[in-house]
Amino acid sequence: MQIPAIHVGCGGFSMQRLSLLSREKLFKPVACVDINVSKAKKTVDSSEIELIKNLKENVYSSITEAKKNHDAKVCFIFVSSKEHSKLIIESLKLGMHTYCVKSIACNQKEFEEIIKIHKSKPDLLLLQGYNNQWNEAAQKMRDLIQNKKDGIGKMLGGECICWGRQNLKNNPPVEDVTIEGMFFYSLACHQLSQLVAAKGLPEYVTSYVHKRVDEDLDYSDVFGTTGGQCIFEYSDGTPFSYTGTRAAHGNIFDFASRWSGQWIIHGEKGDIRRQGGRISLYKNGSMVSDLYLKDLDQNLIEDERIQFNEFYLAITKGKNRDWLQQSSLDTWVLMEACNQSARKNKKISIKLLKEKLFDN
């Protein structure tokens, strides 16, 4: 059963996702939304996919207008981060399951407004899209962490490193370099969403952000946009550390292992070392498995395909629905906790922050 969907955004990244949705046939795009309707019509008309070409006359300037003309059940949002919260709220108010690429909010106020509307529409699924937790390597790592029999048992501690040099030079400057806290909101989330999916939310965080200026990459002295470090504590006292940068002086890892993270995780029954798609498991003094698995797809298309499929199954069959939604929203909470700790220069209770965000 195909689910009729409204697709928001007709830029290059968004059109790749629209093409994927059209090919997979789980969702049926029935309308597009873009602030530049005339340009968007030309874009969809230039597609080689017949279904997308046929959307030329179904391009609108708002989700409300599109919904008025089409009986859509789902809304996909792929536009600039600063537009996300109001578009999510508009979609939820119109009664549609909503999938939005990260980050769904750029500050606490936006997130609280989203949660307030979503709590009034509990039957609707709200998902913040994260590519990195769906490939074979990420899922295998999650399984080894969670599997008490064949995995590492109780986690004792670990670390993740993200090392990348990302040139965001653009005119006008993109949100990732102009909005405070965007390193955690839009980059560290890719690595740490994998941690949340596997272990849930930590109890506390102590966090710091890097102060890095690089005119060649378009980084000025905007708080929390280039890199950061933090240490998490789980309720049982288990620590986990993270260090990441998007403004390194060079790229020492390839694409997948750069953005998926370099991981070391220690457990009572074994240790994990992950480098991109390579996952090594050690037990009792020996390497017991050394797997080379699919990591991030170069254009993230395969990762998105898996995530769209999970979204579809959660809507139609309820498969992993609560975990899927909560882990994606909890990742935003974790990222905000990192930013708060760095701003206040103090240890933050993630539990108390979550209660505040969800109880308003």
DRENDO-1510 file (C-alpha; in Angstrom, 1 decimal, always signed):
<recs>
REC; n; res; u; v; w
REC; 1; MET; +0.0; +0.0; +0.0 .
REC; 2; GLN; +1.5; +3.3; -1.1 .
REC; 3; ILE; +1.1; +6.2; +1.2 .
REC; 4; PRO; +0.4; +9.6; -0.5 .
REC; 5; ALA; +3.0; +12.2; +0.6 .
REC; 6; ILE; +3.8; +15.8; +0.3 .
REC; 7; HIS; +7.5; +16.6; -0.4 .
REC; 8; VAL; +8.9; +19.9; +0.9 .
REC; 9; GLY; +11.9; +21.3; -0.9 .
REC; 10; CYS; +13.1; +21.1; -4.5 .
REC; 11; GLY; +16.9; +21.7; -4.0 .
REC; 12; GLY; +19.5; +19.2; -5.1 .
REC; 13; PHE; +19.7; +17.2; -1.9 .
REC; 14; SER; +15.9; +17.2; -1.6 .
REC; 15; MET; +15.4; +16.1; -5.2 .
REC; 16; GLN; +17.7; +13.1; -4.7 .
REC; 17; ARG; +15.3; +12.0; -1.9 .
REC; 18; LEU; +12.2; +12.6; -4.0 .
REC; 19; SER; +13.7; +10.4; -6.7 .
REC; 20; LEU; +14.4; +7.7; -4.1 .
REC; 21; LEU; +10.8; +7.9; -2.8 .
REC; 22; SER; +9.5; +7.6; -6.3 .
REC; 23; ARG; +11.6; +4.6; -7.1 .
REC; 24; GLU; +10.9; +2.7; -3.9 .
REC; 25; LYS; +7.1; +3.0; -4.3 .
REC; 26; LEU; +6.4; +2.8; -0.5 .
REC; 27; PHE; +5.3; +6.4; -0.5 .
REC; 28; LYS; +3.6; +8.1; -3.5 .
REC; 29; PRO; +4.6; +11.8; -3.9 .
REC; 30; VAL; +1.4; +13.7; -4.8 .
REC; 31; ALA; +2.7; +17.3; -4.4 .
REC; 32; CYS; +5.8; +19.4; -3.9 .
REC; 33; VAL; +6.2; +22.5; -1.8 .
REC; 34; ASP; +8.8; +25.2; -2.4 .
REC; 35; ILE; +9.0; +29.0; -1.7 .
REC; 36; ASN; +10.1; +29.5; -5.4 .
REC; 37; VAL; +7.2; +27.8; -7.2 .
REC; 38; SER; +8.3; +28.7; -10.7 .
REC; 39; LYS; +11.8; +27.4; -10.2 .
REC; 40; ALA; +10.6; +24.3; -8.5 .
REC; 41; LYS; +8.2; +23.5; -11.4 .
REC; 42; LYS; +11.2; +23.7; -13.8 .
REC; 43; THR; +13.2; +21.4; -11.5 .
REC; 44; VAL; +10.5; +18.7; -11.3 .
REC; 45; ASP; +9.8; +18.9; -15.0 .
REC; 46; SER; +13.5; +18.2; -15.8 .
REC; 47; SER; +13.4; +14.9; -13.9 .
REC; 48; GLU; +13.9; +11.7; -15.9 .
REC; 49; ILE; +11.3; +10.0; -13.6 .
REC; 50; GLU; +7.8; +10.2; -15.1 .
REC; 51; LEU; +6.1; +10.4; -11.7 .
REC; 52; ILE; +8.1; +13.4; -10.7 .
REC; 53; LYS; +7.6; +15.1; -14.1 .
REC; 54; ASN; +3.9; +14.8; -13.5 .
REC; 55; LEU; +4.2; +16.8; -10.3 .
REC; 56; LYS; +4.9; +20.0; -12.4 .
REC; 57; GLU; +1.3; +21.1; -11.9 .
REC; 58; ASN; +1.3; +20.1; -8.2 .
REC; 59; VAL; +3.8; +22.5; -6.9 .
REC; 60; TYR; +2.7; +24.8; -4.1 .
REC; 61; SER; +4.1; +27.6; -1.9 .
REC; 62; SER; +2.9; +26.1; +1.4 .
REC; 63; ILE; +2.1; +22.7; +2.9 .
REC; 64; THR; -1.4; +24.0; +3.8 .
REC; 65; GLU; -2.1; +24.7; +0.1 .
REC; 66; ALA; -0.8; +21.4; -1.0 .
REC; 67; LYS; -2.8; +19.5; +1.7 .
REC; 68; LYS; -6.0; +21.4; +0.6 .
REC; 69; ASN; -5.6; +20.0; -2.9 .
REC; 70; HIS; -4.3; +16.5; -2.1 .
REC; 71; ASP; -5.2; +13.9; +0.5 .
REC; 72; ALA; -1.7; +13.3; +1.7 .
REC; 73; LYS; -1.0; +11.3; +4.9 .
REC; 74; VAL; +2.8; +11.9; +5.2 .
REC; 75; CYS; +5.0; +15.0; +4.8 .
REC; 76; PHE; +8.8; +14.8; +4.0 .
REC; 77; ILE; +10.8; +18.0; +4.7 .
REC; 78; PHE; +14.2; +18.7; +3.2 .
REC; 79; VAL; +15.0; +22.4; +3.4 .
REC; 80; SER; +17.1; +24.8; +5.4 .
REC; 81; SER; +17.3; +24.0; +9.2 .
REC; 82; LYS; +16.0; +27.5; +10.1 .
REC; 83; GLU; +12.7; +26.6; +8.4 .
REC; 84; HIS; +12.2; +23.2; +9.9 .
REC; 85; SER; +10.3; +23.9; +13.1 .
REC; 86; LYS; +7.5; +25.9; +11.6 .
REC; 87; LEU; +7.1; +23.4; +8.7 .
REC; 88; ILE; +7.0; +20.5; +11.1 .
REC; 89; ILE; +4.3; +22.3; +13.1 .
REC; 90; GLU; +2.3; +23.1; +10.0 .
REC; 91; SER; +2.5; +19.5; +8.9 .
REC; 92; LEU; +1.5; +18.0; +12.3 .
REC; 93; LYS; -1.4; +20.5; +12.6 .
REC; 94; LEU; -2.7; +19.2; +9.2 .
REC; 95; GLY; -2.7; +15.7; +10.5 .
REC; 96; MET; +0.3; +14.2; +8.7 .
REC; 97; HIS; +3.0; +11.8; +9.8 .
REC; 98; THR; +6.2; +13.9; +9.5 .
REC; 99; TYR; +9.7; +13.1; +8.5 .
REC; 100; CYS; +12.2; +16.0; +8.7 .
REC; 101; VAL; +16.0; +15.9; +8.0 .
REC; 102; LYS; +18.0; +17.0; +11.0 .
REC; 103; SER; +18.0; +19.3; +12.8 .
REC; 104; ILE; +14.3; +19.6; +13.5 .
REC; 105; ALA; +14.9; +22.7; +15.8 .
REC; 106; CYS; +17.7; +25.2; +16.1 .
REC; 107; ASN; +17.0; +26.1; +19.8 .
REC; 108; GLN; +14.9; +25.1; +22.8 .
REC; 109; LYS; +12.0; +27.3; +22.1 .
REC; 110; GLU; +11.5; +25.8; +18.6 .
REC; 111; PHE; +11.8; +22.2; +20.0 .
REC; 112; GLU; +9.3; +22.9; +22.8 .
REC; 113; GLU; +6.8; +24.3; +20.3 .
REC; 114; ILE; +7.1; +21.2; +18.2 .
REC; 115; ILE; +6.6; +18.9; +21.2 .
REC; 116; LYS; +3.6; +20.8; +22.3 .
REC; 117; ILE; +1.8; +20.3; +19.0 .
REC; 118; HIS; +3.0; +16.7; +18.7 .
REC; 119; LYS; +1.6; +15.8; +22.1 .
REC; 120; SER; -1.8; +17.0; +20.9 .
REC; 121; LYS; -1.5; +14.6; +17.9 .
REC; 122; PRO; -0.1; +11.4; +19.6 .
REC; 123; ASP; -1.2; +9.2; +16.7 .
REC; 124; LEU; +1.1; +10.9; +14.3 .
REC; 125; LEU; +4.7; +9.7; +13.9 .
REC; 126; LEU; +7.4; +12.4; +14.1 .
REC; 127; LEU; +10.8; +11.4; +12.9 .
REC; 128; GLN; +14.1; +13.4; +12.8 .
REC; 129; GLY; +16.1; +11.9; +9.9 .
REC; 130; TYR; +19.6; +10.6; +10.7 .
REC; 131; ASN; +21.5; +8.7; +8.0 .
REC; 132; ASN; +24.3; +7.2; +9.9 .
REC; 133; GLN; +22.5; +4.7; +12.1 .
REC; 134; TRP; +21.0; +2.6; +9.4 .
REC; 135; ASN; +23.9; +1.1; +7.4 .
REC; 136; GLU; +25.2; -2.5; +8.0 .
REC; 137; ALA; +28.1; -1.3; +10.1 .
REC; 138; ALA; +26.0; +0.9; +12.4 .
REC; 139; GLN; +23.4; -1.8; +12.9 .
REC; 140; LYS; +26.1; -4.4; +13.7 .
REC; 141; MET; +27.7; -2.2; +16.3 .
REC; 142; ARG; +24.3; -1.6; +17.9 .
REC; 143; ASP; +23.7; -5.4; +18.0 .
REC; 144; LEU; +27.1; -6.0; +19.7 .
REC; 145; ILE; +26.3; -3.4; +22.3 .
REC; 146; GLN; +22.8; -4.7; +23.0 .
REC; 147; ASN; +23.3; -8.4; +22.6 .
REC; 148; LYS; +24.1; -9.7; +26.1 .
REC; 149; LYS; +25.0; -13.2; +24.9 .
REC; 150; ASP; +27.1; -12.8; +21.8 .
REC; 151; GLY; +28.0; -9.2; +22.2 .
REC; 152; ILE; +30.1; -7.3; +24.7 .
REC; 153; GLY; +27.8; -7.7; +27.7 .
REC; 154; LYS; +27.4; -4.7; +30.0 .
REC; 155; MET; +29.1; -1.6; +28.5 .
REC; 156; LEU; +31.9; -0.4; +30.8 .
REC; 157; GLY; +32.9; +2.7; +28.8 .
REC; 158; GLY; +33.9; +3.9; +25.4 .
REC; 159; GLU; +34.8; +6.8; +23.1 .
REC; 160; CYS; +33.9; +8.1; +19.6 .
REC; 161; ILE; +36.1; +10.4; +17.5 .
REC; 162; CYS; +34.9; +12.4; +14.5 .
REC; 163; TRP; +37.6; +14.1; +12.4 .
REC; 164; GLY; +36.6; +16.0; +9.3 .
REC; 165; ARG; +37.4; +19.1; +7.3 .
REC; 166; GLN; +34.2; +20.4; +5.9 .
REC; 167; ASN; +34.2; +23.4; +3.6 .
REC; 168; LEU; +30.9; +25.3; +4.0 .
REC; 169; LYS; +31.9; +28.4; +2.1 .
REC; 170; ASN; +28.8; +29.8; +0.5 .
REC; 171; ASN; +27.2; +33.2; -0.3 .
REC; 172; PRO; +25.1; +33.8; +1.6 .
REC; 173; PRO; +26.6; +31.8; +4.5 .
REC; 174; VAL; +24.8; +28.6; +5.4 .
REC; 175; GLU; +23.0; +28.1; +8.8 .
REC; 176; ASP; +25.7; +25.6; +10.0 .
REC; 177; VAL; +28.2; +28.5; +10.4 .
REC; 178; THR; +25.8; +31.3; +11.4 .
REC; 179; ILE; +23.5; +29.6; +14.0 .
REC; 180; GLU; +24.9; +28.9; +17.5 .
REC; 181; GLY; +25.2; +25.3; +18.5 .
REC; 182; MET; +25.0; +23.8; +15.0 .
REC; 183; PHE; +28.0; +21.6; +15.4 .
REC; 184; PHE; +26.1; +19.4; +17.8 .
REC; 185; TYR; +22.7; +19.9; +16.2 .
REC; 186; SER; +23.8; +19.0; +12.7 .
REC; 187; LEU; +27.1; +17.1; +12.8 .
REC; 188; ALA; +27.8; +15.4; +16.1 .
REC; 189; CYS; +24.2; +14.1; +15.9 .
REC; 190; HIS; +25.3; +11.7; +13.2 .
REC; 191; GLN; +27.7; +9.9; +15.4 .
REC; 192; LEU; +25.8; +10.3; +18.7 .
REC; 193; SER; +22.4; +9.2; +17.3 .
REC; 194; GLN; +24.1; +5.8; +17.0 .
REC; 195; LEU; +24.9; +5.9; +20.7 .
REC; 196; VAL; +21.4; +6.9; +21.6 .
REC; 197; ALA; +19.9; +4.2; +19.4 .
REC; 198; ALA; +22.0; +1.6; +21.1 .
REC; 199; LYS; +22.2; +2.7; +24.7 .
REC; 200; GLY; +19.5; +5.4; +25.2 .
REC; 201; LEU; +20.1; +8.7; +26.8 .
REC; 202; PRO; +22.9; +9.2; +29.3 .
REC; 203; GLU; +22.1; +10.7; +32.7 .
REC; 204; TYR; +24.6; +13.6; +32.6 .
REC; 205; VAL; +27.0; +15.5; +30.2 .
REC; 206; THR; +29.9; +17.8; +30.7 .
REC; 207; SER; +30.7; +19.5; +27.4 .
REC; 208; TYR; +33.0; +22.0; +25.7 .
REC; 209; VAL; +33.0; +23.6; +22.3 .
REC; 210; HIS; +36.0; +24.5; +20.1 .
REC; 211; LYS; +36.7; +28.1; +19.3 .
REC; 212; ARG; +38.0; +27.9; +15.7 .
REC; 213; VAL; +38.1; +30.6; +13.0 .
REC; 214; ASP; +38.9; +29.6; +9.4 .
REC; 215; GLU; +37.9; +32.1; +6.7 .
REC; 216; ASP; +38.7; +29.5; +4.0 .
REC; 217; LEU; +36.0; +27.2; +5.3 .
REC; 218; ASP; +33.7; +30.1; +6.3 .
REC; 219; TYR; +33.9; +29.5; +10.0 .
REC; 220; SER; +33.8; +32.7; +12.1 .
REC; 221; ASP; +33.7; +32.9; +15.9 .
REC; 222; VAL; +30.1; +31.7; +16.3 .
REC; 223; PHE; +29.5; +29.6; +19.4 .
REC; 224; GLY; +29.4; +25.9; +18.8 .
REC; 225; THR; +29.7; +25.7; +15.1 .
REC; 226; THR; +33.1; +24.0; +14.5 .
REC; 227; GLY; +33.7; +21.2; +17.0 .
REC; 228; GLY; +33.3; +20.0; +20.6 .
REC; 229; GLN; +34.2; +17.5; +23.3 .
REC; 230; CYS; +32.1; +15.9; +26.0 .
REC; 231; ILE; +31.9; +13.1; +28.5 .
REC; 232; PHE; +28.6; +11.4; +29.2 .
REC; 233; GLU; +27.6; +9.4; +32.3 .
REC; 234; TYR; +24.9; +6.8; +32.3 .
REC; 235; SER; +22.7; +6.1; +35.3 .
REC; 236; ASP; +24.8; +3.2; +36.3 .
REC; 237; GLY; +28.0; +5.4; +36.2 .
REC; 238; THR; +29.2; +4.1; +32.8 .
REC; 239; PRO; +31.2; +6.9; +31.1 .
REC; 240; PHE; +31.5; +7.6; +27.4 .
REC; 241; SER; +33.5; +10.3; +25.7 .
REC; 242; TYR; +33.2; +12.1; +22.4 .
REC; 243; THR; +35.5; +14.4; +20.5 .
REC; 244; GLY; +34.6; +15.9; +17.1 .
REC; 245; THR; +35.5; +18.6; +14.6 .
REC; 246; ARG; +34.3; +19.6; +11.2 .
REC; 247; ALA; +37.1; +22.2; +10.9 .
REC; 248; ALA; +40.2; +20.0; +11.1 .
REC; 249; HIS; +43.3; +21.0; +9.2 .
REC; 250; GLY; +43.1; +17.9; +7.0 .
REC; 251; ASN; +40.9; +14.8; +6.4 .
REC; 252; ILE; +42.7; +11.7; +7.6 .
REC; 253; PHE; +39.7; +9.4; +7.1 .
REC; 254; ASP; +37.7; +8.5; +4.1 .
REC; 255; PHE; +34.1; +9.7; +3.7 .
REC; 256; ALA; +32.3; +7.0; +5.6 .
REC; 257; SER; +34.6; +6.5; +8.6 .
REC; 258; ARG; +35.0; +10.3; +8.8 .
REC; 259; TRP; +31.3; +11.0; +9.5 .
REC; 260; SER; +30.3; +7.6; +11.0 .
REC; 261; GLY; +33.0; +8.0; +13.7 .
REC; 262; GLN; +35.9; +6.0; +15.0 .
REC; 263; TRP; +34.7; +4.0; +18.0 .
REC; 264; ILE; +36.2; +2.0; +20.9 .
REC; 265; ILE; +33.7; +0.4; +23.3 .
REC; 266; HIS; +34.7; -1.7; +26.3 .
REC; 267; GLY; +32.3; -4.3; +27.8 .
REC; 268; GLU; +32.4; -7.0; +30.5 .
REC; 269; LYS; +32.5; -9.8; +27.9 .
REC; 270; GLY; +34.3; -8.1; +25.0 .
REC; 271; ASP; +35.6; -4.9; +23.3 .
REC; 272; ILE; +34.6; -3.3; +20.0 .
REC; 273; ARG; +36.8; -1.3; +17.7 .
REC; 274; ARG; +35.1; +0.3; +14.7 .
REC; 275; GLN; +36.7; +2.2; +11.8 .
REC; 276; GLY; +34.0; +3.0; +9.3 .
REC; 277; GLY; +32.7; -0.3; +8.0 .
REC; 278; ARG; +35.3; -2.4; +9.8 .
REC; 279; ILE; +34.2; -3.8; +13.1 .
REC; 280; SER; +36.5; -5.9; +15.2 .
REC; 281; LEU; +35.3; -7.8; +18.2 .
REC; 282; TYR; +37.8; -8.9; +20.9 .
REC; 283; LYS; +37.2; -11.5; +23.6 .
REC; 284; ASN; +39.5; -13.3; +26.1 .
REC; 285; GLY; +42.7; -11.9; +24.6 .
REC; 286; SER; +41.9; -12.6; +20.9 .
REC; 287; MET; +40.1; -11.0; +18.0 .
REC; 288; VAL; +37.1; -13.3; +17.5 .
REC; 289; SER; +35.6; -11.5; +14.5 .
REC; 290; ASP; +36.8; -8.9; +12.0 .
REC; 291; LEU; +34.0; -7.8; +9.7 .
REC; 292; TYR; +34.1; -5.4; +6.7 .
REC; 293; LEU; +30.5; -4.1; +6.3 .
REC; 294; LYS; +28.7; -1.5; +4.3 .
REC; 295; ASP; +29.1; +1.9; +5.9 .
REC; 296; LEU; +27.7; +5.2; +4.6 .
REC; 297; ASP; +26.7; +5.3; +1.0 .
REC; 298; GLN; +28.7; +8.0; -0.9 .
REC; 299; ASN; +25.5; +10.0; -1.5 .
REC; 300; LEU; +23.7; +8.7; +1.5 .
REC; 301; ILE; +21.0; +7.3; -0.7 .
REC; 302; GLU; +21.2; +3.7; +0.5 .
REC; 303; ASP; +21.1; +4.9; +4.1 .
REC; 304; GLU; +18.1; +7.1; +3.4 .
REC; 305; ARG; +16.4; +4.1; +1.7 .
REC; 306; ILE; +16.7; +2.0; +4.8 .
REC; 307; GLN; +15.4; +4.8; +7.0 .
REC; 308; PHE; +12.4; +5.5; +4.7 .
REC; 309; ASN; +11.6; +1.8; +4.8 .
REC; 310; GLU; +11.7; +1.9; +8.7 .
REC; 311; PHE; +9.5; +5.0; +8.7 .
REC; 312; TYR; +7.0; +3.2; +6.4 .
REC; 313; LEU; +6.9; +0.0; +8.5 .
REC; 314; ALA; +6.4; +2.1; +11.7 .
REC; 315; ILE; +3.4; +3.8; +10.1 .
REC; 316; THR; +1.8; +0.8; +8.5 .
REC; 317; LYS; +2.6; -2.0; +11.0 .
REC; 318; GLY; +3.8; -0.2; +14.1 .
REC; 319; LYS; +7.2; -1.9; +13.8 .
REC; 320; ASN; +9.7; -0.3; +16.3 .
REC; 321; ARG; +7.5; +2.8; +16.2 .
REC; 322; ASP; +8.1; +4.0; +19.8 .
REC; 323; TRP; +11.9; +3.3; +19.7 .
REC; 324; LEU; +12.2; +4.9; +16.3 .
REC; 325; GLN; +10.5; +8.1; +17.3 .
REC; 326; GLN; +11.9; +8.4; +20.8 .
REC; 327; SER; +15.5; +7.7; +19.9 .
REC; 328; SER; +15.4; +10.4; +17.1 .
REC; 329; LEU; +13.9; +13.0; +19.5 .
REC; 330; ASP; +16.2; +12.0; +22.3 .
REC; 331; THR; +19.1; +12.6; +20.1 .
REC; 332; TRP; +18.0; +16.3; +19.8 .
REC; 333; VAL; +17.7; +16.5; +23.6 .
REC; 334; LEU; +21.3; +15.1; +23.9 .
REC; 335; MET; +22.6; +17.6; +21.4 .
REC; 336; GLU; +20.9; +20.5; +23.3 .
REC; 337; ALA; +22.3; +19.2; +26.6 .
REC; 338; CYS; +25.8; +19.3; +25.1 .
REC; 339; ASN; +25.3; +22.9; +24.0 .
REC; 340; GLN; +23.8; +23.9; +27.3 .
REC; 341; SER; +26.7; +22.4; +29.3 .
REC; 342; ALA; +29.3; +24.2; +27.1 .
REC; 343; ARG; +27.4; +27.5; +27.4 .
REC; 344; LYS; +27.1; +27.3; +31.2 .
REC; 345; ASN; +30.5; +25.6; +31.7 .
REC; 346; LYS; +28.9; +23.0; +34.0 .
REC; 347; LYS; +27.6; +19.4; +34.2 .
REC; 348; ILE; +24.0; +19.1; +33.0 .
REC; 349; SER; +21.4; +16.6; +34.0 .
REC; 350; ILE; +20.0; +15.3; +30.7 .
REC; 351; LYS; +17.0; +13.8; +32.5 .
REC; 352; LEU; +16.0; +17.1; +34.0 .
REC; 353; LEU; +16.5; +18.9; +30.6 .
REC; 354; LYS; +14.3; +16.3; +28.9 .
REC; 355; GLU; +11.5; +16.7; +31.5 .
REC; 356; LYS; +11.6; +20.4; +30.9 .
REC; 357; LEU; +11.5; +20.1; +27.1 .
REC; 358; PHE; +8.6; +17.6; +27.1 .
REC; 359; ASP; +6.5; +19.0; +30.0 .
REC; 360; ASN; +6.1; +22.5; +28.8 .
</recs>
